[in-house]
Amino acid sequence: MYIVAREGIQALIRRLQDPAQASGCRGELEKILEIKEALAFRAEAPPSYSARLAMSPGLHEEARLLREALDAFDRGGCEEAASLLEEFYRESERNLSFPW
């Protein structure tokens, strides 16, 4: 099971900023995006309680930032991808998306 944790995102940001390590980051970006998109989809399912509805916009914003980071990575903009991932980190903190 893959868990999106603070430490993992911080490590990925550092790897994206290092040209020697950046090339191996695409798969991890894709996996995190896949997880966030699945969570957003589940948050939109018929809610059993209203908290799910409040989660959906934040998850969609996190997924949007990850898609933009992946697009930047594919264009060769590893620094831009790292910057977008930093923004994703802040959004995740704001949404309380990280596990304790």
C-alpha positions, -999 to 999 in steps of 0.1 A, spaced: 0 0 0 13 35 -9 6 63 16 11 99 6 30 113 36 48 146 44 82 130 44 77 113 10 65 145 -6 95 165 8 119 138 -4 103 139 -39 106 177 -40 144 174 -32 148 147 -59 131 169 -85 154 198 -76 185 175 -82 191 170 -119 209 137 -112 178 123 -95 149 140 -112 146 116 -141 133 88 -118 105 109 -103 78 105 -129 64 72 -117 61 85 -81 43 116 -94 19 94 -113 12 72 -83 4 101 -60 -19 116 -87 -37 83 -91 -43 81 -53 -56 117 -51 -79 112 -81 -93 80 -65 -99 98 -32 -116 127 -50 -138 102 -68 -148 85 -35 -154 118 -18 -180 126 -45 -198 93 -40 -232 95 -22 -221 107 12 -229 89 44 -220 121 62 -215 157 52 -178 158 59 -172 139 26 -186 168 7 -162 193 23 -133 170 13 -140 170 -24 -129 205 -34 -96 202 -16 -88 168 -31 -96 181 -66 -72 211 -61 -45 187 -49 -50 165 -80 -49 196 -103 -16 206 -88 -2 171 -93 -14 170 -129 3 204 -135 35 191 -119 34 160 -141 29 181 -172 58 204 -162 80 173 -156 71 159 -190 81 193 -206 115 190 -188 106 216 -162 118 197 -131 122 229 -111 86 240 -121 74 205 -111 92 208 -77 76 243 -72 41 229 -80 47 200 -57 56 224 -29 23 241 -36 6 207 -35 23 201 -1 9 234 13 -26 226 -1 -24 191 15 -15 207 48 -44 231 45 -68 202 38 -54 180 65 -47 153 39 -15 139 54 -17 111 79 -8 120 114 
